[in-house]
């Protein structure tokens, strides 16, 4: 007679450390992946999400601090040990309400089940990390940060008991804000240290949910607060209630002002047929349908799962038709407006796409630029002889932005009708009403 084994749900910390260990094996190749918390109650699920996000946002910051508490190089540690130290230090340094003893006890217990010989190391290092905390204080107005200062997402600074960050300003900023040094060096070369520091600190912000489509003079939903830009609001309720809001108010959509600005650039056009080749989840598609009520829209995406999502979103829609990517060739020479929201490095939206900064590098940038040019070359074939092409990215990098526009002008004979760079706005501790992502768009016209 077999015994029935009751499987108890894993704790929030166990769930996160298991996941971080998997990610440590392939770091820096991290991608946004949902945290599966189905077996946890709501409170534990929220804790797991908070720890997971803290590690993802501050991976390089935590690594820099932990290296000063270790006697061996970080890269020589097993992924499970790295995960335990990352998750434990994230809680000790960034989550003030959690008791140290609970964090360290669960961390040691988890690593004992994976690598018993590492338990004493984890215990000692996490105790040393806890001893580093001095005080949490308001950040001053200085453009840089001291070597004993760890900036927090809400505008405060965790002051440490000793200087642990690099002596040189730019490497120190890279450690304190968890950015690859190479990325910040590019920004500094273009815009100086002060602006680089502002951009890097912006990426620490926990970005608000911004709702677009707010009609001037209309009452805001109770769950929303005004945004600084007309037509937008900040959703202030529980993130799980966003779907209910959008169901009650179908004219609204979750969209940042920078993202909306690209499609708005086409507002003065009167297209009969719009082709959207990188439609994603359909947010911009809905915006285009509202901007151009006379137009028929053909939408697709290279990702089959996104195509399925688009079909669900626009099922029964009278003017939006979702097709497979290969079917777009059927509309060659027919589109009055082609919209290319290209896959990119996401360096203008790193507060939202936190994993993207770790993947950044010359090789990935070159690969993305080549992909963008291929998409542009294929997409221009869809336009009519006097049609328009709207190119947009969520990037700050010239190779993905103005260099691509210049390439289109040179090799495809288009003219630039409108072009705009949008820098991210809003830093740690700033009012959420002023928050905005960054981005780039160019409205091109065939001669």
DASULNOR-V134210 format. One record per residue. N is the residue number from 0. RES is the residue in one small letter. NEAR is the number of other ideal C-beta (glycine too) atoms within 8 Angstrom. Layout:
# DASULNOR-V134210
N|RES|NEAR + N|RES|NEAR
This chain:
# DASULNOR-V134210
0|x|2 + 1|x|3 + 2|x|4 + 3|x|4 + 4|x|4 + 5|x|4 + 6|x|4 + 7|x|4 + 8|x|7 + 9|x|8 + 10|x|8 + 11|x|12 + 12|x|15 + 13|x|10 + 14|x|14 + 15|x|14 + 16|x|14 + 17|x|10 + 18|x|11 + 19|x|14 + 20|x|13 + 21|x|9 + 22|x|10 + 23|x|12 + 24|x|7 + 25|x|7 + 26|x|9 + 27|x|6 + 28|x|7 + 29|x|10 + 30|x|6 + 31|x|5 + 32|x|4 + 33|x|4 + 34|x|10 + 35|x|5 + 36|x|11 + 37|x|4 + 38|x|5 + 39|x|12 + 40|x|5 + 41|x|6 + 42|x|6 + 43|x|12 + 44|x|11 + 45|x|8 + 46|x|10 + 47|x|15 + 48|x|10 + 49|x|9 + 50|x|15 + 51|x|12 + 52|x|10 + 53|x|12 + 54|x|14 + 55|x|10 + 56|x|10 + 57|x|11 + 58|x|12 + 59|x|12 + 60|x|12 + 61|x|15 + 62|x|10 + 63|x|12 + 64|x|15 + 65|x|14 + 66|x|9 + 67|x|7 + 68|x|9 + 69|x|10 + 70|x|2 + 71|x|5 + 72|x|6 + 73|x|9 + 74|x|4 + 75|x|5 + 76|x|10 + 77|x|7 + 78|x|10 + 79|x|13 + 80|x|13 + 81|x|13 + 82|x|15 + 83|x|14 + 84|x|15 + 85|x|15 + 86|x|15 + 87|x|14 + 88|x|13 + 89|x|14 + 90|x|13 + 91|x|15 + 92|x|13 + 93|x|10 + 94|x|11 + 95|x|5 + 96|x|3 + 97|x|9 + 98|x|5 + 99|x|8 + 100|x|6 + 101|x|8 + 102|x|14 + 103|x|14 + 104|x|8 + 105|x|11 + 106|x|16 + 107|x|12 + 108|x|8 + 109|x|12 + 110|x|15 + 111|x|9 + 112|x|6 + 113|x|8 + 114|x|10 + 115|x|7 + 116|x|5 + 117|x|13 + 118|x|11 + 119|x|7 + 120|x|8 + 121|x|15 + 122|x|10 + 123|x|8 + 124|x|12 + 125|x|16 + 126|x|9 + 127|x|9 + 128|x|14 + 129|x|10 + 130|x|7 + 131|x|13 + 132|x|10 + 133|x|8 + 134|x|6 + 135|x|8 + 136|x|7 + 137|x|6 + 138|x|11 + 139|x|4 + 140|x|2 + 141|x|5 + 142|x|5 + 143|x|9 + 144|x|11 + 145|x|6 + 146|x|9 + 147|x|11 + 148|x|13 + 149|x|10 + 150|x|13 + 151|x|12 + 152|x|8 + 153|x|6 + 154|x|10 + 155|x|12 + 156|x|12 + 157|x|14 + 158|x|9 + 159|x|13 + 160|x|7 + 161|x|6 + 162|x|7 + 163|x|10 + 164|x|11 + 165|x|9 + 166|x|4 + 167|x|6 + 168|x|7 + 169|x|12 + 170|x|9 + 171|x|14 + 172|x|16 + 173|x|15 + 174|x|12 + 175|x|12 + 176|x|12 + 177|x|13 + 178|x|13 + 179|x|12 + 180|x|9 + 181|x|9 + 182|x|11 + 183|x|14 + 184|x|9 + 185|x|9 + 186|x|13 + 187|x|11 + 188|x|5 + 189|x|6 + 190|x|7 + 191|x|6 + 192|x|11 + 193|x|7 + 194|x|9 + 195|x|14 + 196|x|11 + 197|x|9 + 198|x|13 + 199|x|14 + 200|x|12 + 201|x|12 + 202|x|13 + 203|x|13 + 204|x|13 + 205|x|6 + 206|x|8 + 207|x|8 + 208|x|9 + 209|x|14 + 210|x|15 + 211|x|14 + 212|x|11 + 213|x|12 + 214|x|7 + 215|x|6 + 216|x|3 + 217|x|6 + 218|x|3 + 219|x|9 + 220|x|10 + 221|x|4 + 222|x|8 + 223|x|14 + 224|x|9 + 225|x|8 + 226|x|10 + 227|x|5 + 228|x|7 + 229|x|4 + 230|x|9 + 231|x|12 + 232|x|12 + 233|x|15 + 234|x|14 + 235|x|6 + 236|x|9 + 237|x|4 + 238|x|7 + 239|x|5 + 240|x|9 + 241|x|11 + 242|x|7 + 243|x|7 + 244|x|15 + 245|x|11 + 246|x|7 + 247|x|7 + 248|x|8 + 249|x|6 + 250|x|6 + 251|x|12 + 252|x|10 + 253|x|11 + 254|x|13 + 255|x|10 + 256|x|13 + 257|x|15 + 258|x|12 + 259|x|13 + 260|x|12 + 261|x|13 + 262|x|13 + 263|x|9 + 264|x|11 + 265|x|15 + 266|x|7 + 267|x|3 + 268|x|9 + 269|x|6 + 270|x|13 + 271|x|7 + 272|x|13 + 273|x|15 + 274|x|16 + 275|x|15 + 276|x|15 + 277|x|12 + 278|x|15 + 279|x|9 + 280|x|8 + 281|x|12 + 282|x|11 + 283|x|15 + 284|x|15 + 285|x|9 + 286|x|15 + 287|x|15 + 288|x|13 + 289|x|9 + 290|x|10 + 291|x|14 + 292|x|7 + 293|x|5 + 294|x|14 + 295|x|8 + 296|x|15 + 297|x|13 + 298|x|15 + 299|x|15 + 300|x|12 + 301|x|7 + 302|x|6 + 303|x|5 + 304|x|6 + 305|x|12 + 306|x|13 + 307|x|8 + 308|x|10 + 309|x|16 + 310|x|9 + 311|x|7 + 312|x|9 + 313|x|13 + 314|x|6 + 315|x|4 + 316|x|7 + 317|x|4 + 318|x|8 + 319|x|10 + 320|x|8 + 321|x|10 + 322|x|10 + 323|x|6 + 324|x|10 + 325|x|5 + 326|x|8 + 327|x|12 + 328|x|7 + 329|x|6 + 330|x|11 + 331|x|7 + 332|x|8 + 333|x|8 + 334|x|14 + 335|x|13 + 336|x|17 + 337|x|16 + 338|x|16 + 339|x|13 + 340|x|11 + 341|x|13 + 342|x|7 + 343|x|12 + 344|x|12 + 345|x|10 + 346|x|14 + 347|x|16 + 348|x|15 + 349|x|12 + 350|x|12 + 351|x|7 + 352|x|10 + 353|x|11 + 354|x|10 + 355|x|12 + 356|x|14 + 357|x|12 + 358|x|12 + 359|x|12 + 360|x|8 + 361|x|6 + 362|x|6 + 363|x|10 + 364|x|13 + 365|x|9 + 366|x|8 + 367|x|12 + 368|x|12 + 369|x|8 + 370|x|10 + 371|x|14 + 372|x|10 + 373|x|8 + 374|x|12 + 375|x|16 + 376|x|9 + 377|x|9 + 378|x|13 + 379|x|13 + 380|x|9 + 381|x|15 + 382|x|15 + 383|x|9 + 384|x|6 + 385|x|6 + 386|x|14 + 387|x|15 + 388|x|18 + 389|x|16 + 390|x|13 + 391|x|12 + 392|x|14 + 393|x|13 + 394|x|13 + 395|x|11 + 396|x|11 + 397|x|7 + 398|x|9 + 399|x|16 + 400|x|14 + 401|x|9 + 402|x|10 + 403|x|14 + 404|x|13 + 405|x|8 + 406|x|10 + 407|x|14 + 408|x|12 + 409|x|6 + 410|x|6 + 411|x|9 + 412|x|6 + 413|x|12 + 414|x|8 + 415|x|10 + 416|x|7 + 417|x|8 + 418|x|9 + 419|x|9 + 420|x|9 + 421|x|12 + 422|x|8 + 423|x|14 + 424|x|7 + 425|x|11 + 426|x|9 + 427|x|13 + 428|x|7 + 429|x|10 + 430|x|5 + 431|x|9 + 432|x|9 + 433|x|9 + 434|x|12 + 435|x|12 + 436|x|15 + 437|x|13 + 438|x|16 + 439|x|15 + 440|x|14 + 441|x|14 + 442|x|13 + 443|x|15 + 444|x|11 + 445|x|14 + 446|x|6
